[in-house]
Amino acid sequence: MSKNLLTLILSDLKAAIKRDPAARNIFEIIFTYSGFHATLIHRICNLLWRCRLKFVARFLGNISRILTSIEIHPAAKIEEGFFIDHGVGLVIGETTIIGKNVTIYQQTTLGGLSPSVDSDSQRNIKRHPTIQDNVIVGSGAQILGPVTIGKNSRIGANAVVLKDVPENITYVGVPARKIEAKNSNDSFNAYGISEGKIDDPNKKSIHALFKEIYSLNEKIEKLKKQISDTYKIPSGEQIKLKSNDKPKSGTQK
């Protein structure tokens, strides 16, 4: 985070104006946007953390969490143009790295995998996500572990991401799967929504089963035809006619 504090704060204000259609002016953002308040306090907390005033940074961060319902660890690295829309329930872990011009919606978690299991071995290592430039993370998304979300990618609402996401791709679902469509570098999709075809493995499996059933039916029909032509099995009507031709029981005198 090479830029000075004032430059970062101004870039956050501009991001809110640009990406939220409900934002009417800068004063409204300064006084009424809890996402901006959380980001502003985090900028200060991160500065204190880098100055080795870690207890003060954690204490101030906790006050911010109480006031905004947004929890950002003071050690998390966040670049310019960061925008939190709504924001309630957002959690950003200690070793998270967030690039430029990133947008995150409410109830999102940028967390670790099983932090309560063998916690000592997880200290002072990278255990939270890296979010690269121009990424949008939809509401309720869970991005867990030291994964990397590539530039210009979109994470749909309520998606669970456990693996790296390539650049310019949208991922949705549980577990997250890619949509077969490229994202434009300069496009903004609210809540991480994108048009495209979902790469759904369950759907592919069902289609394959239907195709197999259709193929088997065709083979059965061919076998029936071959057997009928070879052995000349009479039809139902022919069998009925033959049964009617039989003489009635008893003798006539």
TORMI-33410 format. One record per residue (C-alpha): residue number from 0; residue in one letter; x, y, z. Coordinates in Angstrom, 3 decimals, decimal comma, padded with zeros to 6 digits, always signed. Layout:
BEGIN
<rec><seq>NUM</seq><type>a</type><X>X</X><Y>Y</Y><Z>Z</Z></rec>
...
% end
This chain:
BEGIN
<rec><seq>0</seq><type>m</type><X>+000,000</X><Y>+000,000</Y><Z>+000,000</Z></rec>
<rec><seq>1</seq><type>s</type><X>+002,443</X><Y>+002,600</Y><Z>-001,272</Z></rec>
<rec><seq>2</seq><type>k</type><X>+000,029</X><Y>+005,507</Y><Z>-001,610</Z></rec>
<rec><seq>3</seq><type>n</type><X>-000,619</X><Y>+007,855</Y><Z>+001,289</Z></rec>
<rec><seq>4</seq><type>l</type><X>-003,712</X><Y>+007,612</Y><Z>+003,482</Z></rec>
<rec><seq>5</seq><type>l</type><X>-005,553</X><Y>+010,631</Y><Z>+002,051</Z></rec>
<rec><seq>6</seq><type>t</type><X>-005,158</X><Y>+009,380</Y><Z>-001,540</Z></rec>
<rec><seq>7</seq><type>l</type><X>-006,575</X><Y>+005,980</Y><Z>-000,561</Z></rec>
<rec><seq>8</seq><type>i</type><X>-009,578</X><Y>+007,528</Y><Z>+001,193</Z></rec>
<rec><seq>9</seq><type>l</type><X>-010,362</X><Y>+009,754</Y><Z>-001,795</Z></rec>
<rec><seq>10</seq><type>s</type><X>-010,154</X><Y>+006,739</Y><Z>-004,127</Z></rec>
<rec><seq>11</seq><type>d</type><X>-012,650</X><Y>+004,886</Y><Z>-001,885</Z></rec>
<rec><seq>12</seq><type>l</type><X>-015,076</X><Y>+007,828</Y><Z>-002,089</Z></rec>
<rec><seq>13</seq><type>k</type><X>-014,812</X><Y>+007,936</Y><Z>-005,883</Z></rec>
<rec><seq>14</seq><type>a</type><X>-015,394</X><Y>+004,168</Y><Z>-006,035</Z></rec>
<rec><seq>15</seq><type>a</type><X>-018,636</X><Y>+004,485</Y><Z>-004,056</Z></rec>
<rec><seq>16</seq><type>i</type><X>-019,910</X><Y>+007,269</Y><Z>-006,334</Z></rec>
<rec><seq>17</seq><type>k</type><X>-019,015</X><Y>+005,299</Y><Z>-009,460</Z></rec>
<rec><seq>18</seq><type>r</type><X>-020,392</X><Y>+001,892</Y><Z>-008,453</Z></rec>
<rec><seq>19</seq><type>d</type><X>-023,505</X><Y>+002,641</Y><Z>-006,412</Z></rec>
<rec><seq>20</seq><type>p</type><X>-026,431</X><Y>+004,206</Y><Z>-008,319</Z></rec>
<rec><seq>21</seq><type>a</type><X>-028,031</X><Y>+005,152</Y><Z>-004,983</Z></rec>
<rec><seq>22</seq><type>a</type><X>-025,086</X><Y>+007,400</Y><Z>-004,075</Z></rec>
<rec><seq>23</seq><type>r</type><X>-026,053</X><Y>+011,002</Y><Z>-004,822</Z></rec>
<rec><seq>24</seq><type>n</type><X>-023,065</X><Y>+012,932</Y><Z>-003,516</Z></rec>
<rec><seq>25</seq><type>i</type><X>-019,845</X><Y>+012,626</Y><Z>-001,516</Z></rec>
<rec><seq>26</seq><type>f</type><X>-021,356</X><Y>+014,052</Y><Z>+001,689</Z></rec>
<rec><seq>27</seq><type>e</type><X>-024,012</X><Y>+011,340</Y><Z>+001,723</Z></rec>
<rec><seq>28</seq><type>i</type><X>-021,321</X><Y>+008,671</Y><Z>+001,462</Z></rec>
<rec><seq>29</seq><type>i</type><X>-019,193</X><Y>+010,223</Y><Z>+004,201</Z></rec>
<rec><seq>30</seq><type>f</type><X>-022,047</X><Y>+010,442</Y><Z>+006,706</Z></rec>
<rec><seq>31</seq><type>t</type><X>-024,338</X><Y>+007,499</Y><Z>+005,861</Z></rec>
<rec><seq>32</seq><type>y</type><X>-022,338</X><Y>+004,655</Y><Z>+004,259</Z></rec>
<rec><seq>33</seq><type>s</type><X>-021,243</X><Y>+002,059</Y><Z>+006,821</Z></rec>
<rec><seq>34</seq><type>g</type><X>-019,089</X><Y>+000,350</Y><Z>+004,178</Z></rec>
<rec><seq>35</seq><type>f</type><X>-017,095</X><Y>+003,538</Y><Z>+003,707</Z></rec>
<rec><seq>36</seq><type>h</type><X>-016,835</X><Y>+004,011</Y><Z>+007,496</Z></rec>
<rec><seq>37</seq><type>a</type><X>-015,440</X><Y>+000,478</Y><Z>+007,889</Z></rec>
<rec><seq>38</seq><type>t</type><X>-012,933</X><Y>+001,030</Y><Z>+005,069</Z></rec>
<rec><seq>39</seq><type>l</type><X>-011,878</X><Y>+004,419</Y><Z>+006,481</Z></rec>
<rec><seq>40</seq><type>i</type><X>-011,266</X><Y>+003,026</Y><Z>+009,965</Z></rec>
<rec><seq>41</seq><type>h</type><X>-009,427</X><Y>+000,043</Y><Z>+008,494</Z></rec>
<rec><seq>42</seq><type>r</type><X>-007,057</X><Y>+002,380</Y><Z>+006,649</Z></rec>
<rec><seq>43</seq><type>i</type><X>-006,145</X><Y>+003,919</Y><Z>+010,005</Z></rec>
<rec><seq>44</seq><type>c</type><X>-005,957</X><Y>+000,529</Y><Z>+011,746</Z></rec>
<rec><seq>45</seq><type>n</type><X>-003,657</X><Y>-000,839</Y><Z>+009,049</Z></rec>
<rec><seq>46</seq><type>l</type><X>-001,363</X><Y>+002,164</Y><Z>+009,457</Z></rec>
<rec><seq>47</seq><type>l</type><X>-001,236</X><Y>+001,557</Y><Z>+013,218</Z></rec>
<rec><seq>48</seq><type>w</type><X>-000,598</X><Y>-002,156</Y><Z>+012,643</Z></rec>
<rec><seq>49</seq><type>r</type><X>+002,367</X><Y>-001,401</Y><Z>+010,366</Z></rec>
<rec><seq>50</seq><type>c</type><X>+003,667</X><Y>+000,984</Y><Z>+013,036</Z></rec>
<rec><seq>51</seq><type>r</type><X>+003,632</X><Y>-001,998</Y><Z>+015,445</Z></rec>
<rec><seq>52</seq><type>l</type><X>+000,768</X><Y>-000,536</Y><Z>+017,521</Z></rec>
<rec><seq>53</seq><type>k</type><X>-001,072</X><Y>-003,814</Y><Z>+017,125</Z></rec>
<rec><seq>54</seq><type>f</type><X>-003,203</X><Y>-003,691</Y><Z>+020,270</Z></rec>
<rec><seq>55</seq><type>v</type><X>-004,446</X><Y>-000,190</Y><Z>+019,438</Z></rec>
<rec><seq>56</seq><type>a</type><X>-005,185</X><Y>-001,305</Y><Z>+015,878</Z></rec>
<rec><seq>57</seq><type>r</type><X>-007,156</X><Y>-004,348</Y><Z>+017,080</Z></rec>
<rec><seq>58</seq><type>f</type><X>-009,062</X><Y>-002,256</Y><Z>+019,641</Z></rec>
<rec><seq>59</seq><type>l</type><X>-010,026</X><Y>+000,382</Y><Z>+017,076</Z></rec>
<rec><seq>60</seq><type>g</type><X>-010,956</X><Y>-002,366</Y><Z>+014,580</Z></rec>
<rec><seq>61</seq><type>n</type><X>-013,252</X><Y>-003,924</Y><Z>+017,162</Z></rec>
<rec><seq>62</seq><type>i</type><X>-015,021</X><Y>-000,582</Y><Z>+017,689</Z></rec>
<rec><seq>63</seq><type>s</type><X>-015,489</X><Y>-000,381</Y><Z>+013,926</Z></rec>
<rec><seq>64</seq><type>r</type><X>-017,009</X><Y>-003,882</Y><Z>+013,924</Z></rec>
<rec><seq>65</seq><type>i</type><X>-019,494</X><Y>-002,879</Y><Z>+016,647</Z></rec>
<rec><seq>66</seq><type>l</type><X>-020,495</X><Y>+000,301</Y><Z>+014,783</Z></rec>
<rec><seq>67</seq><type>t</type><X>-020,671</X><Y>-001,073</Y><Z>+011,234</Z></rec>
<rec><seq>68</seq><type>s</type><X>-021,196</X><Y>-004,873</Y><Z>+011,595</Z></rec>
<rec><seq>69</seq><type>i</type><X>-018,216</X><Y>-005,255</Y><Z>+009,255</Z></rec>
<rec><seq>70</seq><type>e</type><X>-015,094</X><Y>-007,049</Y><Z>+010,488</Z></rec>
<rec><seq>71</seq><type>i</type><X>-011,772</X><Y>-006,337</Y><Z>+008,790</Z></rec>
<rec><seq>72</seq><type>h</type><X>-008,549</X><Y>-007,486</Y><Z>+010,402</Z></rec>
<rec><seq>73</seq><type>p</type><X>-006,072</X><Y>-004,580</Y><Z>+010,693</Z></rec>
<rec><seq>74</seq><type>a</type><X>-003,351</X><Y>-006,628</Y><Z>+008,952</Z></rec>
<rec><seq>75</seq><type>a</type><X>-005,419</X><Y>-007,152</Y><Z>+005,788</Z></rec>
<rec><seq>76</seq><type>k</type><X>-003,890</X><Y>-005,351</Y><Z>+002,798</Z></rec>
<rec><seq>77</seq><type>i</type><X>-006,405</X><Y>-003,356</Y><Z>+000,734</Z></rec>
<rec><seq>78</seq><type>e</type><X>-005,447</X><Y>-001,273</Y><Z>-002,284</Z></rec>
<rec><seq>79</seq><type>e</type><X>-007,145</X><Y>+001,845</Y><Z>-003,650</Z></rec>
<rec><seq>80</seq><type>g</type><X>-010,726</X><Y>+002,123</Y><Z>-004,914</Z></rec>
<rec><seq>81</seq><type>f</type><X>-012,193</X><Y>-000,398</Y><Z>-002,457</Z></rec>
<rec><seq>82</seq><type>f</type><X>-015,991</X><Y>-000,354</Y><Z>-002,148</Z></rec>
<rec><seq>83</seq><type>i</type><X>-018,164</X><Y>-002,263</Y><Z>+000,333</Z></rec>
<rec><seq>84</seq><type>d</type><X>-021,838</X><Y>-002,106</Y><Z>-000,663</Z></rec>
<rec><seq>85</seq><type>h</type><X>-024,265</X><Y>-002,629</Y><Z>+002,261</Z></rec>
<rec><seq>86</seq><type>g</type><X>-021,580</X><Y>-004,656</Y><Z>+004,033</Z></rec>
<rec><seq>87</seq><type>v</type><X>-023,392</X><Y>-006,125</Y><Z>+007,061</Z></rec>
<rec><seq>88</seq><type>g</type><X>-021,810</X><Y>-009,454</Y><Z>+007,997</Z></rec>
<rec><seq>89</seq><type>l</type><X>-018,692</X><Y>-008,986</Y><Z>+005,869</Z></rec>
<rec><seq>90</seq><type>v</type><X>-015,561</X><Y>-010,670</Y><Z>+007,304</Z></rec>
<rec><seq>91</seq><type>i</type><X>-012,040</X><Y>-010,116</Y><Z>+005,925</Z></rec>
<rec><seq>92</seq><type>g</type><X>-009,276</X><Y>-012,216</Y><Z>+007,468</Z></rec>
<rec><seq>93</seq><type>e</type><X>-005,790</X><Y>-011,309</Y><Z>+008,624</Z></rec>
<rec><seq>94</seq><type>t</type><X>-003,697</X><Y>-012,371</Y><Z>+005,613</Z></rec>
<rec><seq>95</seq><type>t</type><X>-006,183</X><Y>-011,257</Y><Z>+002,963</Z></rec>
<rec><seq>96</seq><type>i</type><X>-004,801</X><Y>-009,203</Y><Z>+000,076</Z></rec>
<rec><seq>97</seq><type>i</type><X>-007,246</X><Y>-007,099</Y><Z>-001,960</Z></rec>
<rec><seq>98</seq><type>g</type><X>-006,208</X><Y>-005,370</Y><Z>-005,188</Z></rec>
<rec><seq>99</seq><type>k</type><X>-007,400</X><Y>-002,183</Y><Z>-006,841</Z></rec>
<rec><seq>100</seq><type>n</type><X>-011,035</X><Y>-001,318</Y><Z>-007,601</Z></rec>
<rec><seq>101</seq><type>v</type><X>-012,583</X><Y>-004,316</Y><Z>-005,837</Z></rec>
<rec><seq>102</seq><type>t</type><X>-016,267</X><Y>-004,392</Y><Z>-004,863</Z></rec>
<rec><seq>103</seq><type>i</type><X>-017,629</X><Y>-006,678</Y><Z>-002,137</Z></rec>
<rec><seq>104</seq><type>y</type><X>-021,241</X><Y>-007,067</Y><Z>-001,011</Z></rec>
<rec><seq>105</seq><type>q</type><X>-022,784</X><Y>-008,010</Y><Z>+002,339</Z></rec>
<rec><seq>106</seq><type>q</type><X>-022,440</X><Y>-011,353</Y><Z>+004,185</Z></rec>
<rec><seq>107</seq><type>t</type><X>-019,240</X><Y>-012,238</Y><Z>+002,343</Z></rec>
<rec><seq>108</seq><type>t</type><X>-016,407</X><Y>-014,105</Y><Z>+004,056</Z></rec>
<rec><seq>109</seq><type>l</type><X>-012,772</X><Y>-013,940</Y><Z>+002,985</Z></rec>
<rec><seq>110</seq><type>g</type><X>-011,622</X><Y>-016,546</Y><Z>+005,471</Z></rec>
<rec><seq>111</seq><type>g</type><X>-009,372</X><Y>-019,478</Y><Z>+006,184</Z></rec>
<rec><seq>112</seq><type>l</type><X>-009,952</X><Y>-023,222</Y><Z>+005,960</Z></rec>
<rec><seq>113</seq><type>s</type><X>-010,543</X><Y>-024,867</Y><Z>+009,375</Z></rec>
<rec><seq>114</seq><type>p</type><X>-008,747</X><Y>-022,180</Y><Z>+011,430</Z></rec>
<rec><seq>115</seq><type>s</type><X>-009,756</X><Y>-023,914</Y><Z>+014,675</Z></rec>
<rec><seq>116</seq><type>v</type><X>-007,919</X><Y>-027,142</Y><Z>+013,690</Z></rec>
<rec><seq>117</seq><type>d</type><X>-004,215</X><Y>-027,130</Y><Z>+014,627</Z></rec>
<rec><seq>118</seq><type>s</type><X>-004,202</X><Y>-023,341</Y><Z>+014,943</Z></rec>
<rec><seq>119</seq><type>d</type><X>-000,541</X><Y>-023,113</Y><Z>+015,995</Z></rec>
<rec><seq>120</seq><type>s</type><X>+000,656</X><Y>-024,415</Y><Z>+012,618</Z></rec>
<rec><seq>121</seq><type>q</type><X>-001,414</X><Y>-021,748</Y><Z>+010,832</Z></rec>
<rec><seq>122</seq><type>r</type><X>+000,093</X><Y>-018,724</Y><Z>+012,531</Z></rec>
<rec><seq>123</seq><type>n</type><X>+002,157</X><Y>-016,282</Y><Z>+010,455</Z></rec>
<rec><seq>124</seq><type>i</type><X>+001,375</X><Y>-018,011</Y><Z>+007,157</Z></rec>
<rec><seq>125</seq><type>k</type><X>-000,833</X><Y>-017,024</Y><Z>+004,212</Z></rec>
<rec><seq>126</seq><type>r</type><X>-004,209</X><Y>-018,624</Y><Z>+004,937</Z></rec>
<rec><seq>127</seq><type>h</type><X>-006,719</X><Y>-016,153</Y><Z>+003,445</Z></rec>
<rec><seq>128</seq><type>p</type><X>-007,625</X><Y>-015,251</Y><Z>-000,161</Z></rec>
<rec><seq>129</seq><type>t</type><X>-005,907</X><Y>-012,903</Y><Z>-002,572</Z></rec>
<rec><seq>130</seq><type>i</type><X>-008,394</X><Y>-010,813</Y><Z>-004,561</Z></rec>
<rec><seq>131</seq><type>q</type><X>-006,801</X><Y>-009,213</Y><Z>-007,623</Z></rec>
<rec><seq>132</seq><type>d</type><X>-007,799</X><Y>-005,988</Y><Z>-009,411</Z></rec>
<rec><seq>133</seq><type>n</type><X>-011,356</X><Y>-005,193</Y><Z>-010,600</Z></rec>
<rec><seq>134</seq><type>v</type><X>-013,001</X><Y>-008,202</Y><Z>-008,934</Z></rec>
<rec><seq>135</seq><type>i</type><X>-016,662</X><Y>-008,185</Y><Z>-007,829</Z></rec>
<rec><seq>136</seq><type>v</type><X>-017,761</X><Y>-010,510</Y><Z>-005,021</Z></rec>
<rec><seq>137</seq><type>g</type><X>-021,523</X><Y>-011,025</Y><Z>-004,708</Z></rec>
<rec><seq>138</seq><type>s</type><X>-023,475</X><Y>-011,096</Y><Z>-001,440</Z></rec>
<rec><seq>139</seq><type>g</type><X>-023,068</X><Y>-014,173</Y><Z>+000,738</Z></rec>
<rec><seq>140</seq><type>a</type><X>-020,060</X><Y>-015,528</Y><Z>-001,153</Z></rec>
<rec><seq>141</seq><type>q</type><X>-017,589</X><Y>-017,613</Y><Z>+000,864</Z></rec>
<rec><seq>142</seq><type>i</type><X>-014,004</X><Y>-017,494</Y><Z>-000,423</Z></rec>
<rec><seq>143</seq><type>l</type><X>-011,940</X><Y>-019,742</Y><Z>+001,806</Z></rec>
<rec><seq>144</seq><type>g</type><X>-008,260</X><Y>-020,559</Y><Z>+002,030</Z></rec>
<rec><seq>145</seq><type>p</type><X>-005,188</X><Y>-019,051</Y><Z>+000,307</Z></rec>
<rec><seq>146</seq><type>v</type><X>-006,837</X><Y>-019,034</Y><Z>-003,117</Z></rec>
<rec><seq>147</seq><type>t</type><X>-006,360</X><Y>-016,371</Y><Z>-005,785</Z></rec>
<rec><seq>148</seq><type>i</type><X>-009,262</X><Y>-014,671</Y><Z>-007,565</Z></rec>
<rec><seq>149</seq><type>g</type><X>-007,947</X><Y>-013,443</Y><Z>-010,932</Z></rec>
<rec><seq>150</seq><type>k</type><X>-008,313</X><Y>-009,949</Y><Z>-012,366</Z></rec>
<rec><seq>151</seq><type>n</type><X>-011,756</X><Y>-008,852</Y><Z>-013,642</Z></rec>
<rec><seq>152</seq><type>s</type><X>-013,389</X><Y>-012,008</Y><Z>-012,255</Z></rec>
<rec><seq>153</seq><type>r</type><X>-016,886</X><Y>-012,181</Y><Z>-010,755</Z></rec>
<rec><seq>154</seq><type>i</type><X>-017,997</X><Y>-014,340</Y><Z>-007,824</Z></rec>
<rec><seq>155</seq><type>g</type><X>-021,772</X><Y>-014,821</Y><Z>-007,792</Z></rec>
<rec><seq>156</seq><type>a</type><X>-023,994</X><Y>-014,471</Y><Z>-004,721</Z></rec>
<rec><seq>157</seq><type>n</type><X>-023,706</X><Y>-017,336</Y><Z>-002,192</Z></rec>
<rec><seq>158</seq><type>a</type><X>-020,945</X><Y>-019,064</Y><Z>-004,159</Z></rec>
<rec><seq>159</seq><type>v</type><X>-018,426</X><Y>-021,158</Y><Z>-002,205</Z></rec>
<rec><seq>160</seq><type>v</type><X>-014,931</X><Y>-020,819</Y><Z>-003,663</Z></rec>
<rec><seq>161</seq><type>l</type><X>-012,211</X><Y>-023,244</Y><Z>-002,544</Z></rec>
<rec><seq>162</seq><type>k</type><X>-009,947</X><Y>-023,153</Y><Z>-005,616</Z></rec>
<rec><seq>163</seq><type>d</type><X>-008,204</X><Y>-020,482</Y><Z>-007,682</Z></rec>
<rec><seq>164</seq><type>v</type><X>-010,379</X><Y>-018,539</Y><Z>-010,132</Z></rec>
<rec><seq>165</seq><type>p</type><X>-008,824</X><Y>-017,534</Y><Z>-013,495</Z></rec>
<rec><seq>166</seq><type>e</type><X>-008,898</X><Y>-013,979</Y><Z>-014,830</Z></rec>
<rec><seq>167</seq><type>n</type><X>-012,009</X><Y>-012,610</Y><Z>-016,604</Z></rec>
<rec><seq>168</seq><type>i</type><X>-014,268</X><Y>-015,500</Y><Z>-015,506</Z></rec>
<rec><seq>169</seq><type>t</type><X>-017,476</X><Y>-015,620</Y><Z>-013,444</Z></rec>
<rec><seq>170</seq><type>y</type><X>-017,938</X><Y>-018,394</Y><Z>-010,873</Z></rec>
<rec><seq>171</seq><type>v</type><X>-021,298</X><Y>-019,298</Y><Z>-009,303</Z></rec>
<rec><seq>172</seq><type>g</type><X>-022,817</X><Y>-022,092</Y><Z>-007,225</Z></rec>
<rec><seq>173</seq><type>v</type><X>-021,844</X><Y>-024,488</Y><Z>-004,448</Z></rec>
<rec><seq>174</seq><type>p</type><X>-019,131</X><Y>-025,466</Y><Z>-005,019</Z></rec>
<rec><seq>175</seq><type>a</type><X>-018,384</X><Y>-022,593</Y><Z>-007,376</Z></rec>
<rec><seq>176</seq><type>r</type><X>-018,373</X><Y>-023,417</Y><Z>-011,115</Z></rec>
<rec><seq>177</seq><type>k</type><X>-017,436</X><Y>-021,208</Y><Z>-014,019</Z></rec>
<rec><seq>178</seq><type>i</type><X>-019,822</X><Y>-019,569</Y><Z>-016,454</Z></rec>
<rec><seq>179</seq><type>e</type><X>-018,626</X><Y>-020,057</Y><Z>-020,017</Z></rec>
<rec><seq>180</seq><type>a</type><X>-018,343</X><Y>-016,368</Y><Z>-020,882</Z></rec>
<rec><seq>181</seq><type>k</type><X>-015,514</X><Y>-013,851</Y><Z>-020,652</Z></rec>
<rec><seq>182</seq><type>n</type><X>-015,894</X><Y>-010,671</Y><Z>-018,609</Z></rec>
<rec><seq>183</seq><type>s</type><X>-015,112</X><Y>-007,306</Y><Z>-020,109</Z></rec>
<rec><seq>184</seq><type>n</type><X>-012,254</X><Y>-005,491</Y><Z>-018,386</Z></rec>
<rec><seq>185</seq><type>d</type><X>-014,226</X><Y>-002,280</Y><Z>-017,927</Z></rec>
<rec><seq>186</seq><type>s</type><X>-017,660</X><Y>-003,752</Y><Z>-017,185</Z></rec>
<rec><seq>187</seq><type>f</type><X>-019,338</X><Y>-003,563</Y><Z>-013,785</Z></rec>
<rec><seq>188</seq><type>n</type><X>-021,840</X><Y>-006,280</Y><Z>-012,849</Z></rec>
<rec><seq>189</seq><type>a</type><X>-023,683</X><Y>-005,649</Y><Z>-009,597</Z></rec>
<rec><seq>190</seq><type>y</type><X>-023,621</X><Y>-008,635</Y><Z>-007,207</Z></rec>
<rec><seq>191</seq><type>g</type><X>-021,226</X><Y>-010,432</Y><Z>-009,554</Z></rec>
<rec><seq>192</seq><type>i</type><X>-023,971</X><Y>-011,362</Y><Z>-012,036</Z></rec>
<rec><seq>193</seq><type>s</type><X>-022,871</X><Y>-012,209</Y><Z>-015,583</Z></rec>
<rec><seq>194</seq><type>e</type><X>-024,516</X><Y>-013,624</Y><Z>-018,651</Z></rec>
<rec><seq>195</seq><type>g</type><X>-023,284</X><Y>-016,939</Y><Z>-019,945</Z></rec>
<rec><seq>196</seq><type>k</type><X>-023,580</X><Y>-020,704</Y><Z>-019,845</Z></rec>
<rec><seq>197</seq><type>i</type><X>-022,955</X><Y>-022,403</Y><Z>-016,495</Z></rec>
<rec><seq>198</seq><type>d</type><X>-020,489</X><Y>-025,259</Y><Z>-016,547</Z></rec>
<rec><seq>199</seq><type>d</type><X>-022,692</X><Y>-027,606</Y><Z>-014,484</Z></rec>
<rec><seq>200</seq><type>p</type><X>-021,256</X><Y>-031,152</Y><Z>-014,110</Z></rec>
<rec><seq>201</seq><type>n</type><X>-024,587</X><Y>-032,530</Y><Z>-012,821</Z></rec>
<rec><seq>202</seq><type>k</type><X>-026,376</X><Y>-031,237</Y><Z>-015,904</Z></rec>
<rec><seq>203</seq><type>k</type><X>-023,700</X><Y>-032,787</Y><Z>-018,130</Z></rec>
<rec><seq>204</seq><type>s</type><X>-024,112</X><Y>-036,156</Y><Z>-016,371</Z></rec>
<rec><seq>205</seq><type>i</type><X>-027,894</X><Y>-036,124</Y><Z>-016,820</Z></rec>
<rec><seq>206</seq><type>h</type><X>-027,562</X><Y>-035,242</Y><Z>-020,510</Z></rec>
<rec><seq>207</seq><type>a</type><X>-025,066</X><Y>-038,084</Y><Z>-020,961</Z></rec>
<rec><seq>208</seq><type>l</type><X>-027,492</X><Y>-040,528</Y><Z>-019,306</Z></rec>
<rec><seq>209</seq><type>f</type><X>-030,360</X><Y>-039,457</Y><Z>-021,581</Z></rec>
<rec><seq>210</seq><type>k</type><X>-028,093</X><Y>-039,816</Y><Z>-024,605</Z></rec>
<rec><seq>211</seq><type>e</type><X>-027,101</X><Y>-043,322</Y><Z>-023,481</Z></rec>
<rec><seq>212</seq><type>i</type><X>-030,750</X><Y>-044,337</Y><Z>-022,940</Z></rec>
<rec><seq>213</seq><type>y</type><X>-031,674</X><Y>-043,071</Y><Z>-026,424</Z></rec>
<rec><seq>214</seq><type>s</type><X>-028,765</X><Y>-045,010</Y><Z>-027,937</Z></rec>
<rec><seq>215</seq><type>l</type><X>-029,784</X><Y>-048,219</Y><Z>-026,115</Z></rec>
<rec><seq>216</seq><type>n</type><X>-033,385</X><Y>-047,859</Y><Z>-027,306</Z></rec>
<rec><seq>217</seq><type>e</type><X>-032,193</X><Y>-047,554</Y><Z>-030,889</Z></rec>
<rec><seq>218</seq><type>k</type><X>-030,077</X><Y>-050,716</Y><Z>-030,524</Z></rec>
<rec><seq>219</seq><type>i</type><X>-033,020</X><Y>-052,651</Y><Z>-029,024</Z></rec>
<rec><seq>220</seq><type>e</type><X>-035,267</X><Y>-051,624</Y><Z>-031,920</Z></rec>
<rec><seq>221</seq><type>k</type><X>-032,644</X><Y>-052,766</Y><Z>-034,431</Z></rec>
<rec><seq>222</seq><type>l</type><X>-032,282</X><Y>-056,130</Y><Z>-032,664</Z></rec>
<rec><seq>223</seq><type>k</type><X>-036,060</X><Y>-056,623</Y><Z>-032,633</Z></rec>
<rec><seq>224</seq><type>k</type><X>-036,204</X><Y>-055,915</Y><Z>-036,352</Z></rec>
<rec><seq>225</seq><type>q</type><X>-033,354</X><Y>-058,334</Y><Z>-037,104</Z></rec>
<rec><seq>226</seq><type>i</type><X>-034,981</X><Y>-061,107</Y><Z>-035,032</Z></rec>
<rec><seq>227</seq><type>s</type><X>-038,355</X><Y>-060,466</Y><Z>-036,690</Z></rec>
<rec><seq>228</seq><type>d</type><X>-036,839</X><Y>-060,642</Y><Z>-040,208</Z></rec>
<rec><seq>229</seq><type>t</type><X>-034,803</X><Y>-063,761</Y><Z>-039,439</Z></rec>
<rec><seq>230</seq><type>y</type><X>-037,428</X><Y>-065,878</Y><Z>-037,729</Z></rec>
<rec><seq>231</seq><type>k</type><X>-040,525</X><Y>-064,245</Y><Z>-039,281</Z></rec>
<rec><seq>232</seq><type>i</type><X>-042,391</X><Y>-064,048</Y><Z>-036,008</Z></rec>
<rec><seq>233</seq><type>p</type><X>-046,098</X><Y>-063,590</Y><Z>-036,825</Z></rec>
<rec><seq>234</seq><type>s</type><X>-047,832</X><Y>-060,486</Y><Z>-035,692</Z></rec>
<rec><seq>235</seq><type>g</type><X>-050,613</X><Y>-060,433</Y><Z>-033,115</Z></rec>
<rec><seq>236</seq><type>e</type><X>-053,348</X><Y>-060,195</Y><Z>-035,785</Z></rec>
<rec><seq>237</seq><type>q</type><X>-051,969</X><Y>-063,208</Y><Z>-037,656</Z></rec>
<rec><seq>238</seq><type>i</type><X>-051,947</X><Y>-065,257</Y><Z>-034,455</Z></rec>
<rec><seq>239</seq><type>k</type><X>-055,557</X><Y>-064,241</Y><Z>-033,791</Z></rec>
<rec><seq>240</seq><type>l</type><X>-056,657</X><Y>-065,257</Y><Z>-037,320</Z></rec>
<rec><seq>241</seq><type>k</type><X>-054,974</X><Y>-068,645</Y><Z>-036,997</Z></rec>
<rec><seq>242</seq><type>s</type><X>-056,708</X><Y>-069,310</Y><Z>-033,695</Z></rec>
<rec><seq>243</seq><type>n</type><X>-060,098</X><Y>-068,509</Y><Z>-035,300</Z></rec>
<rec><seq>244</seq><type>d</type><X>-059,439</X><Y>-071,052</Y><Z>-038,101</Z></rec>
<rec><seq>245</seq><type>k</type><X>-059,230</X><Y>-073,966</Y><Z>-035,650</Z></rec>
<rec><seq>246</seq><type>p</type><X>-062,289</X><Y>-076,390</Y><Z>-035,791</Z></rec>
<rec><seq>247</seq><type>k</type><X>-064,704</X><Y>-076,228</Y><Z>-032,915</Z></rec>
<rec><seq>248</seq><type>s</type><X>-064,612</X><Y>-079,090</Y><Z>-030,414</Z></rec>
<rec><seq>249</seq><type>g</type><X>-067,219</X><Y>-081,880</Y><Z>-030,762</Z></rec>
<rec><seq>250</seq><type>t</type><X>-068,503</X><Y>-083,868</Y><Z>-033,804</Z></rec>
<rec><seq>251</seq><type>q</type><X>-071,513</X><Y>-083,218</Y><Z>-035,996</Z></rec>
<rec><seq>252</seq><type>k</type><X>-073,885</X><Y>-086,062</Y><Z>-036,740</Z></rec>
% end
